[in-house]
Amino acid sequence: MLIRNVRPWGSTAVDVRIEAGRIAEVLPREDAAAPRPAEARDSARRPGARAGDGELDGRGRLLLPAFSDVHVHLDSTRIGLPFRPHTGGPGVWTLVMNDRANWRNAEVPLAERVAGTLERMIAHGTTRVRSYAQVDVDCGLERFEAVMAAKERFAGQADVQVIAFPQAGLLREAGSVEILDAALAAGADVVGGIDPCELDRDPARHLDLVFGLAEKYQVGVDIHLHEPGELAVFSTELVMERTRALGMQGRVTMSHAYSLGSVSDATSRRLIDGFAELDLALATVAPAASGQLPLVDLAEAGVRVGLGEDGQRDYWSPYGNCDLLDRTWQLAFTRGFRRDELIEHCLAIATMGGASIMDADSPRLAGVGDRPGLAVGDRADLVLVDGETPTSAVMDRGSDRTVLHDGRVVADDLRLVD
C-alpha cells in the first residue's frame, strides 16, 4: 500500500509505502499541500477513505502510531447501553460488590457488550488493547471467556492481551486462587493482582501467589495498586523484590499507583530508579490525583509508561467513551501540561508508550521529545487523524480518522470496514 500526503507526527507531508505489514519507505512529497484549518479540511472530506488499488489518500492529515490502551476492563463495560446513575460507594471492596450485584442484569448479553466496546475502540484508532477479565468465585470464568471471545473475533483488527484479574482478591474468598489458575491454564496472557495490603491484608502471601502463577505459566504480571502513600510504596517494594528474585525484569506492570509520588521527593526518586533498573512499567488512566510520579522524570529515566481508559461507563464509574485520544487530552489536562512538547509526549505515551508494554520489541520512548513508531521497519499500526499539529489533534479530537492494523485499513470515519 502507498499512503499519500500524510504528515508523520505533524512534520512535512510525505508518502509512506507499506510492505508486509511494516513501513518500507518514507518518500518526500514535493506537491504536498500545507496543513489546512479545520473548516477547509471538513469541506474536503469524502466518505470511505479506504485504500483502493493499493493507495490511500491521506489528504494532509496527521500520521500517528495507532493507540494502545493498556488498562481497560472490557468485561464490565456498559458502552452503548442506557445511561444509569452511579450506585457504587467509597472504597475498592464496596465498588467490587456493586459490580458483582449488577453486571449480570445489563440490557444485552455480556459477550455482546464486550465485543461492541472493543469494536468501538478499534474504530476510534486503538489497535493494541490490554484488557482485564475478572475471575472470582462469583463469575468463575464467564467474564474471562467473553473477553477471550472478543479477542478472537477481532484478531484481524487489533492485538488483544487478556489479564486474568482477581479483582476481589485472592485470600478473602475460598476458591479464588484455583479460578485464577484455571484462567491462566485457559490461555490468559498476564496474571493480575490487586492491593496486596489493603484488600487481602497479607501482601507477601498475595504477591507470592501471583508471582508463583506467573512463573508456573511463564506470563507477565500486572498489579492494580490503589493504596495510599507509604502503604503503596511498601507494596511496590515487595513487587520489586520478587521481580528481581525471579528475573522478571521487563515483564511486570504497576497499574494506577497514583500515590507513589506522595511520600517525599527522595522516595519518588528511589522508586523511579528502581522502576528503571528492573524495567518495571507503569500504566496510568490519567486520574485527577495529586502525588503521582512525574511523567517527565519517568521519561528521562527510561521507564515505560502507558495509558488506558480503565472502566467504560461501568458499575465503577460513568467515565469512558472508547476514545484514547480523548483520554490523552485528560492525561495532559490532569498533569497541568500546556507546552506542545509535553502534550505531544502524552500522545506518545498513548501510542508507543503502551505498545512497549505489550511488546518488548516495540520502540521505546527515549525521552520527553522522542516520537517513535513511524520509522522504516516499524509495524504499520497507524492512525490518520485531522489536525494542524499533534497538539491541536489532542485539543480538538476530530472524527476524520482512518485506522490501519498490520498495514491494512480496518476502520474509517469511526466505523470498522470489511
RODO-2510 file (C-alpha; in nm, 4 decimals, decimal comma):
residues 418
     n   res          X          Y          Z
     1     m     0,0000     0,0000     0,0000
     2     l     0,1073     0,3571    -0,0651
     3     i    -0,0306     0,6177     0,1752
     4     r    -0,0126     0,9539     0,0031
     5     n     0,0119     1,3000     0,1582
     6     v     0,0391     1,2450     0,5330
     7     r     0,2384     1,4289     0,7998
     8     p     0,4180     1,1937     1,0431
     9     w     0,3904     1,3419     1,3931
    10     g     0,2935     1,6718     1,2262
    11     s     0,6084     1,7091     1,0164
    12     t     0,6370     1,7824     0,6435
    13     a     0,3980     1,5885     0,4218
    14     v     0,5318     1,2650     0,2750
    15     d     0,4173     0,9460     0,1084
    16     v     0,4566     0,6238     0,3065
    17     r     0,4935     0,2835     0,1442
    18     i     0,3748    -0,0203     0,3410
    19     e     0,5008    -0,3684     0,2682
    20     a     0,4368    -0,6918     0,4579
    21     g     0,2660    -0,5040     0,7394
    22     r     0,5567    -0,2670     0,8035
    23     i     0,6717     0,0765     0,6947
    24     a     0,9013     0,0069     0,3996
    25     e     0,9778     0,3573     0,2778
    26     v     0,9085     0,7232     0,3579
    27     l     0,9153     0,9294     0,0378
    28     p     0,9412     1,3090     0,0022
    29     r     0,6384     1,4766    -0,1456
    30     e     0,7092     1,7899    -0,3448
    31     d     0,3469     1,8747    -0,4212
    32     a     0,2101     1,8128    -0,0711
    33     a    -0,0460     2,0638     0,0420
    34     a     0,0162     2,2714     0,3526
    35     p    -0,1916     2,1986     0,6637
    36     r    -0,5387     2,3477     0,6347
    37     p    -0,7646     2,4891     0,9027
    38     a    -1,0477     2,2718     1,0288
    39     e    -1,3152     2,4298     0,8080
    40     a    -1,1217     2,3589     0,4899
    41     r    -1,0419     2,0056     0,5972
    42     d    -1,4074     1,9351     0,6697
    43     s    -1,5146     2,0578     0,3255
    44     a    -1,2564     1,8316     0,1612
    45     r    -1,3582     1,5173     0,3453
    46     r    -1,5032     1,2350     0,1488
    47     p    -1,6695     0,9189     0,2800
    48     g    -1,4984     0,5848     0,2531
    49     a    -1,1359     0,6954     0,2561
    50     r    -1,0247     0,3346     0,2254
    51     a    -0,7334     0,2003     0,0336
    52     g    -0,8166     0,1265    -0,3273
    53     d    -0,5801    -0,0191    -0,5872
    54     g    -0,3048    -0,0188    -0,3288
    55     e    -0,3285     0,3538    -0,2481
    56     l    -0,4749     0,5571     0,0370
    57     d    -0,5200     0,9338     0,0128
    58     g    -0,4106     1,0856     0,3434
    59     r    -0,5379     1,4321     0,2441
    60     g    -0,2703     1,6071     0,4500
    61     r    -0,3803     1,4521     0,7770
    62     l    -0,1504     1,3713     1,0664
    63     l     0,0031     1,0241     1,0668
    64     l     0,0465     0,8741     1,4135
    65     p     0,1100     0,5277     1,5530
    66     a    -0,2170     0,3608     1,6445
    67     f    -0,3314     0,3965     2,0051
    68     s    -0,2505     0,1396     2,2734
    69     d    -0,4985     0,1034     2,5589
    70     v    -0,3094    -0,0934     2,8234
    71     h    -0,5582    -0,0641     3,1091
    72     v    -0,9189    -0,1348     3,0195
    73     h    -1,1890    -0,3556     3,1740
    74     l    -1,3816    -0,4849     2,8730
    75     d    -1,5773    -0,7280     3,0877
    76     s    -1,7511    -0,4580     3,2921
    77     t    -1,8444    -0,2220     3,0077
    78     r    -2,1804    -0,0524     2,9601
    79     i    -2,0854     0,1286     2,6402
    80     g    -2,3887     0,1531     2,4120
    81     l    -2,6378     0,0780     2,6892
    82     p    -2,8809     0,3213     2,8542
    83     f    -2,7061     0,5528     3,0950
    84     r    -2,7574     0,4589     3,4592
    85     p    -2,6942     0,6508     3,7819
    86     h    -2,3765     0,5625     3,9674
    87     t    -2,4511     0,3338     4,2632
    88     g    -2,1046     0,2478     4,3917
    89     g    -1,9912     0,3560     4,7358
    90     p    -1,6462     0,4586     4,8577
    91     g    -1,3632     0,2070     4,8747
    92     v    -1,2434    -0,0716     4,6451
    93     w    -1,4344    -0,3551     4,8146
    94     t    -1,7626    -0,1620     4,8050
    95     l    -1,7150    -0,0981     4,4340
    96     v    -1,6287    -0,4642     4,3725
    97     m    -1,9520    -0,5659     4,5424
    98     n    -2,1519    -0,3058     4,3483
    99     d    -2,0217    -0,4512     4,0240
   100     r    -2,0969    -0,8042     4,1442
   101     a    -2,4564    -0,7082     4,2235
   102     n    -2,5225    -0,5560     3,8809
   103     w    -2,3118    -0,6978     3,5982
   104     r    -2,5483    -0,9852     3,5141
   105     n    -2,8513    -0,7560     3,4853
   106     a    -2,7412    -0,5445     3,1886
   107     e    -2,9765    -0,4959     2,8964
   108     v    -2,7767    -0,7117     2,6497
   109     p    -2,5648    -1,0259     2,6982
   110     l    -2,2096    -0,9910     2,8268
   111     a    -2,0372    -1,1204     2,5119
   112     e    -2,2226    -0,8635     2,3017
   113     r    -2,1260    -0,5799     2,5361
   114     v    -1,7600    -0,6786     2,5328
   115     a    -1,7418    -0,7163     2,1556
   116     g    -1,9272    -0,3902     2,0920
   117     t    -1,6911    -0,1967     2,3148
   118     l    -1,3803    -0,3448     2,1542
   119     e    -1,5232    -0,2690     1,8099
   120     r    -1,5765     0,0948     1,9053
   121     m    -1,2233     0,1219     2,0458
   122     i    -1,0743    -0,0072     1,7202
   123     a    -1,2914     0,2294     1,5174
   124     h    -1,1508     0,5234     1,7148
   125     g    -0,7910     0,4193     1,6465
   126     t    -0,6903     0,1713     1,9184
   127     t    -0,5367    -0,1436     1,7687
   128     r    -0,3431    -0,2560     2,0771
   129     v    -0,5538    -0,3478     2,3791
   130     r    -0,4638    -0,4934     2,7188
   131     s    -0,7866    -0,5868     2,8937
   132     y    -0,8570    -0,7221     3,2383
   133     a    -1,1005    -1,0102     3,2737
   134     q    -1,2358    -1,0588     3,6223
   135     v    -1,2135    -1,4090     3,7675
   136     d    -1,3618    -1,4822     4,1097
   137     v    -1,5984    -1,7137     4,2946
   138     d    -1,8976    -1,5151     4,1696
   139     c    -1,8365    -1,5159     3,7950
   140     g    -1,5949    -1,8071     3,7591
   141     l    -1,4534    -1,7896     3,4045
   142     e    -1,7646    -1,6368     3,2446
   143     r    -1,6243    -1,2859     3,2137
   144     f    -1,2820    -1,4143     3,1111
   145     e    -1,4344    -1,6232     2,8341
   146     a    -1,6296    -1,3219     2,7000
   147     v    -1,3089    -1,1198     2,6678
   148     m    -1,1247    -1,4129     2,5086
   149     a    -1,4075    -1,4488     2,2556
   150     a    -1,3815    -1,0812     2,1602
   151     k    -1,0050    -1,1156     2,1269
   152     e    -1,0545    -1,3994     1,8794
   153     r    -1,3345    -1,2241     1,6915
   154     f    -1,1275    -0,9112     1,6256
   155     a    -0,7895    -1,0805     1,5816
   156     g    -0,7582    -0,9296     1,2341
   157     q    -0,8249    -0,5748     1,3532
   158     a    -0,6335    -0,5495     1,6833
   159     d    -0,3833    -0,7186     1,9103
   160     v    -0,5514    -0,8001     2,2415
   161     q    -0,3824    -0,9274     2,5563
   162     v    -0,6022    -1,0631     2,8360
   163     i    -0,5143    -1,0244     3,2042
   164     a    -0,6709    -1,2802     3,4376
   165     f    -0,7666    -1,0426     3,7158
   166     p    -0,8718    -1,1408     4,0706
   167     q    -1,0454    -0,8115     4,1411
   168     a    -1,1945    -0,9446     4,4671
   169     g    -0,8514    -1,0501     4,5904
   170     l    -0,7075    -1,3962     4,6379
   171     l    -0,7423    -1,4565     5,0113
   172     r    -1,0848    -1,3232     5,1086
   173     e    -1,2905    -1,5943     4,9362
   174     a    -1,2069    -1,9642     4,9218
   175     g    -1,1509    -2,0917     4,5683
   176     s    -1,0157    -1,7655     4,4243
   177     v    -0,6656    -1,8979     4,3581
   178     e    -0,7987    -2,2056     4,1789
   179     i    -1,0131    -1,9942     3,9462
   180     l    -0,7181    -1,7672     3,8652
   181     d    -0,5066    -2,0743     3,7909
   182     a    -0,7803    -2,2063     3,5595
   183     a    -0,7895    -1,8802     3,3630
   184     l    -0,4145    -1,8957     3,3091
   185     a    -0,4413    -2,2575     3,2004
   186     a    -0,7117    -2,1463     2,9519
   187     g    -0,4766    -1,9002     2,7821
   188     a    -0,4618    -1,5701     2,9738
   189     d    -0,1615    -1,3618     2,8665
   190     v    -0,0933    -1,1930     3,2018
   191     v    -0,1702    -1,2643     3,5684
   192     g    -0,3132    -0,9778     3,7743
   193     g    -0,3031    -0,8792     4,1387
   194     i    -0,4651    -0,6047     4,3437
   195     d    -0,3916    -0,4006     4,6568
   196     p    -0,1876    -0,6637     4,8435
   197     c    -0,2049    -0,4748     5,1754
   198     e    -0,5494    -0,3126     5,1830
   199     l    -0,7613    -0,5785     5,0136
   200     d    -0,6095    -0,9136     5,1090
   201     r    -0,4187    -0,7761     5,4128
   202     d    -0,1384    -1,0257     5,3601
   203     p     0,0833    -0,8665     5,0951
   204     a     0,3612    -1,1252     5,0996
   205     r     0,1160    -1,4141     5,0560
   206     h    -0,0829    -1,2332     4,7864
   207     l     0,2242    -1,1482     4,5807
   208     d     0,3805    -1,4911     4,6311
   209     l     0,0666    -1,6429     4,4802
   210     v     0,0619    -1,4003     4,1858
   211     f     0,4308    -1,4349     4,1048
   212     g     0,4148    -1,8104     4,1605
   213     l     0,1449    -1,8403     3,8950
   214     a     0,3427    -1,6098     3,6647
   215     e     0,6414    -1,8408     3,6987
   216     k     0,4255    -2,1519     3,6508
   217     y     0,2674    -2,0279     3,3278
   218     q     0,5558    -1,8047     3,2088
   219     v     0,3397    -1,4932     3,1792
   220     g     0,3779    -1,1321     3,2859
   221     v     0,2360    -0,9656     3,5966
   222     d     0,0096    -0,6611     3,6315
   223     i    -0,0629    -0,5240     3,9805
   224     h    -0,3566    -0,2893     4,0437
   225     l    -0,2431    -0,0507     4,3159
   226     h    -0,4955     0,1912     4,4681
   227     e    -0,3210     0,2020     4,8068
   228     p    -0,2162     0,5357     4,9596
   229     g     0,1259     0,6760     5,0428
   230     e     0,3608     0,4609     5,2467
   231     l     0,1384     0,1566     5,2011
   232     a     0,1672     0,1848     4,8217
   233     v     0,5437     0,2260     4,8488
   234     f     0,5664    -0,0849     5,0688
   235     s     0,3629    -0,2959     4,8233
   236     t     0,5729    -0,1690     4,5329
   237     e     0,8943    -0,2597     4,7113
   238     l     0,7613    -0,6142     4,7618
   239     v     0,6842    -0,6303     4,3872
   240     m     1,0369    -0,5124     4,3112
   241     e     1,1867    -0,7792     4,5378
   242     r     1,0019    -1,0559     4,3554
   243     t     1,0761    -0,9119     4,0120
   244     r     1,4471    -0,9169     4,0923
   245     a     1,4458    -1,2573     4,2588
   246     l     1,2614    -1,4294     3,9723
   247     g     1,4447    -1,2473     3,6932
   248     m     1,1194    -1,0964     3,5645
   249     q     1,2685    -0,7667     3,4500
   250     g     1,0593    -0,6174     3,1691
   251     r     0,7548    -0,8353     3,2451
   252     v     0,5887    -0,6538     3,5364
   253     t     0,3499    -0,3569     3,5238
   254     m     0,2206    -0,1420     3,8068
   255     s    -0,1246    -0,0035     3,7274
   256     h    -0,2678     0,3155     3,8783
   257     a    -0,0051     0,3511     4,1546
   258     y    -0,1112     0,7131     4,1836
   259     s     0,0248     0,7669     4,5362
   260     l     0,3851     0,6634     4,4788
   261     g     0,4982     1,0244     4,4474
   262     s     0,3160     1,1482     4,7572
   263     v     0,5616     1,0486     5,0311
   264     s     0,8741     1,2529     4,9600
   265     d     1,0951     1,3635     4,6731
   266     a     1,3638     1,1210     4,7882
   267     t     1,1192     0,8296     4,7878
   268     s     0,9927     0,9243     4,4421
   269     r     1,3469     0,9341     4,3086
   270     r     1,4294     0,5982     4,4631
   271     l     1,1179     0,4382     4,3145
   272     i     1,1817     0,5820     3,9679
   273     d     1,5368     0,4497     3,9789
   274     g     1,4010     0,1113     4,0875
   275     f     1,1475     0,1074     3,8039
   276     a     1,4266     0,1846     3,5576
   277     e     1,6657    -0,0747     3,6991
   278     l     1,4087    -0,3552     3,6938
   279     d     1,2328    -0,2340     3,3782
   280     l     0,9006    -0,2125     3,5597
   281     a     0,6305    -0,0446     3,3538
   282     l     0,3596     0,1924     3,4741
   283     a     0,0043     0,2071     3,3369
   284     t    -0,1993     0,5164     3,4156
   285     v    -0,5611     0,6093     3,3461
   286     a    -0,4956     0,9826     3,3897
   287     p    -0,6650     1,0302     3,7274
   288     a    -0,7186     1,3726     3,8811
   289     a    -0,4993     1,2771     4,1764
   290     s    -0,2068     1,4531     4,3404
   291     g     0,1070     1,2688     4,4424
   292     q     0,1717     1,0827     4,1168
   293     l     0,5229     1,0082     3,9948
   294     p     0,6222     1,2846     3,7461
   295     l     0,5867     1,1829     3,3809
   296     v     0,8901     1,3887     3,2790
   297     d     1,1137     1,2212     3,5377
   298     l     0,9851     0,8779     3,4377
   299     a     1,0589     0,9502     3,0712
   300     e     1,4090     1,0785     3,1410
   301     a     1,4806     0,7623     3,3427
   302     g     1,3616     0,5407     3,0563
   303     v     1,0609     0,3982     3,2428
   304     r     0,7886     0,2624     3,0152
   305     v     0,4561     0,4394     3,0735
   306     g     0,1278     0,3527     2,9009
   307     l    -0,2258     0,4913     2,9082
   308     g    -0,5669     0,3291     2,9420
   309     e    -0,9327     0,4191     2,9849
   310     d    -0,9999     0,1849     3,2789
   311     g    -1,3766     0,1202     3,3020
   312     q    -1,6143     0,2183     3,0239
   313     r    -1,9291     0,3656     3,1795
   314     d    -1,9437     0,0641     3,4060
   315     y    -2,0506    -0,0062     3,7643
   316     w    -1,7363     0,1582     3,8981
   317     s    -1,7558     0,4861     3,7106
   318     p    -1,9628     0,6729     3,4497
   319     y    -1,6489     0,7781     3,2589
   320     g    -1,5024     0,6273     2,9411
   321     n    -1,6017     0,6556     2,5751
   322     c    -1,3670     0,4173     2,3850
   323     d    -1,1584     0,7074     2,2517
   324     l    -0,7996     0,7037     2,3754
   325     l    -0,7367     1,0381     2,2066
   326     d    -0,9922     1,1789     2,4484
   327     r    -0,8075     1,0162     2,7400
   328     t    -0,4818     1,1648     2,6044
   329     w    -0,6383     1,5084     2,6484
   330     q    -0,7280     1,4085     3,0040
   331     l    -0,3710     1,2969     3,0758
   332     a    -0,2321     1,6303     2,9588
   333     f    -0,5009     1,8266     3,1422
   334     t    -0,4702     1,6492     3,4774
   335     r    -0,0911     1,6840     3,4676
   336     g    -0,1216     2,0572     3,4017
   337     f     0,0666     2,0455     3,0701
   338     r     0,0495     2,3436     2,8331
   339     r     0,3673     2,3237     2,6262
   340     d     0,3353     2,1448     2,2931
   341     e     0,6267     1,9143     2,3710
   342     l     0,4597     1,7868     2,6879
   343     i     0,1156     1,7450     2,5290
   344     e     0,2742     1,5549     2,2412
   345     h     0,4583     1,3433     2,4975
   346     c     0,1164     1,2389     2,6309
   347     l     0,0271     1,1385     2,2749
   348     a     0,3479     0,9345     2,2532
   349     i     0,2544     0,7624     2,5817
   350     a    -0,0928     0,6823     2,4452
   351     t     0,0542     0,5251     2,1312
   352     m     0,4054     0,3813     2,1577
   353     g     0,4303     0,4013     2,5358
   354     g     0,1608     0,1397     2,5660
   355     a     0,2936    -0,0556     2,2686
   356     s     0,6244    -0,1026     2,4510
   357     i     0,4365    -0,2510     2,7481
   358     m     0,2568    -0,5038     2,5285
   359     d     0,5505    -0,5920     2,3036
   360     a     0,9123    -0,5898     2,4148
   361     d     1,0217    -0,5428     2,0522
   362     s     0,8284    -0,2162     2,0063
   363     p     1,0291     0,1079     2,0006
   364     r     1,0511     0,2695     2,3441
   365     l     1,0253     0,6368     2,4291
   366     a     1,3792     0,7661     2,4782
   367     g     1,2663     1,0879     2,6462
   368     v     1,0042     1,3607     2,6519
   369     g     1,0876     1,4728     2,2983
   370     d     1,1030     1,1276     2,1403
   371     r     0,8376     1,0416     1,8785
   372     p     0,8910     0,6785     1,7737
   373     g     0,6761     0,4372     1,5799
   374     l     0,6845     0,5813     1,2271
   375     a     1,0316     0,4886     1,1049
   376     v     1,1199     0,2486     0,8262
   377     g     1,0874    -0,1023     0,9644
   378     d     0,8251    -0,0124     1,2246
   379     r     0,4992    -0,2014     1,2280
   380     a     0,2240    -0,0356     1,0226
   381     d    -0,0289     0,0017     1,3040
   382     l    -0,1278     0,3566     1,2236
   383     v    -0,3984     0,6167     1,2561
   384     l    -0,4597     0,9148     1,0289
   385     v    -0,6339     1,1976     1,2121
   386     d    -0,7291     1,5539     1,1273
   387     g    -0,5317     1,8312     1,2958
   388     e    -0,2906     2,1101     1,2160
   389     t    -0,0434     1,9819     1,4757
   390     p    -0,0370     1,6861     1,7150
   391     t    -0,1270     1,9210     1,9988
   392     s    -0,4262     2,0578     1,8079
   393     a    -0,5376     1,6998     1,7397
   394     v    -0,5372     1,6336     2,1143
   395     m    -0,7325     1,9524     2,1787
   396     d    -0,9900     1,9009     1,9000
   397     r    -1,0176     1,5195     1,8960
   398     g    -1,1699     1,5152     1,5489
   399     s    -1,3587     1,2300     1,3868
   400     d    -1,1817     1,2239     1,0483
   401     r    -0,9762     0,9131     1,1223
   402     t    -0,8514     0,6178     0,9220
   403     v    -0,7065     0,3224     1,1124
   404     l    -0,4583     0,0635     0,9880
   405     h    -0,3600    -0,2635     1,1542
   406     d    -0,0661    -0,4592     1,0123
   407     g    -0,0699    -0,2338     0,7070
   408     r    -0,4383    -0,2862     0,6284
   409     v    -0,7237    -0,0370     0,6666
   410     v    -0,9567    -0,1664     0,9393
   411     a    -1,1629     0,1453     1,0225
   412     d    -1,2594     0,4769     0,8702
   413     d    -1,4752     0,7658     0,9947
   414     l    -1,5130     0,5896     1,3310
   415     r    -1,6555     0,2712     1,1773
   416     l    -1,4978    -0,0652     1,1091
   417     v    -1,4612    -0,1577     0,7427
   418     d    -1,4932    -0,5024     0,5878
***
